Amino acid sequence: MLRAMTYSDLNGVRCGRDSCPEDAKWSSYAYYAHGKEDPLITPAPSYISLGKTDDERRIAYRDMVRELMKQDKINISNTCFIGDPDWVKKQYECLMAELRNLFVARKLKKTLSANDPP
């Protein structure tokens, strides 16, 4: 759940609209990282588990987002999968292999069709 939360909070940064998560107007970052009230948000248990107090949770969330911005090796905005990074990478690699096979098969079929007598 935390990964999904940070994913949406970092969308504006990933697409280049925002220079940092604090700039995002349409994310939950202000709520989770700074405690700005938002009646649309009910904190997830995984967020609550980040600390014993609101301040501890906010600090942990900000630190987690900063770390993800530095170390996020898989840009999940370009994948169809959300979850454990190792699982996401494996699924993404399988998807790319299937797509390569599909494109090779299409190219071969097109080549064979072009060589068919009229």
Residue pairs with C-beta under 8 A, 6 or more apart in sequence:
1 44
1 45
1 46
1 47
2 44
2 46
2 47
2 50
2 64
3 82
3 83
4 82
5 28
5 32
5 44
5 47
6 64
6 65
6 68
7 76
7 77
7 82
8 27
8 28
9 21
9 24
9 27
9 28
9 29
9 32
9 65
10 21
10 65
10 68
10 69
11 24
11 27
11 77
12 18
12 21
12 23
12 24
12 26
12 27
13 19
13 20
13 21
13 24
13 69
14 75
14 77
15 77
17 24
18 24
21 27
21 29
21 33
21 65
21 69
22 29
22 30
22 33
24 30
28 38
28 41
29 65
30 36
30 38
31 37
31 38
31 41
32 41
32 43
32 47
32 57
32 58
32 61
33 58
33 61
33 62
33 65
34 58
35 54
35 58
47 57
47 61
48 57
50 56
50 57
50 60
50 61
50 64
51 57
51 59
51 60
73 85
74 85
74 88
74 89
74 92
76 82
76 88
79 88
79 91
79 92
79 95
80 91
80 92
80 95
81 87
81 88
81 91
81 92
82 88
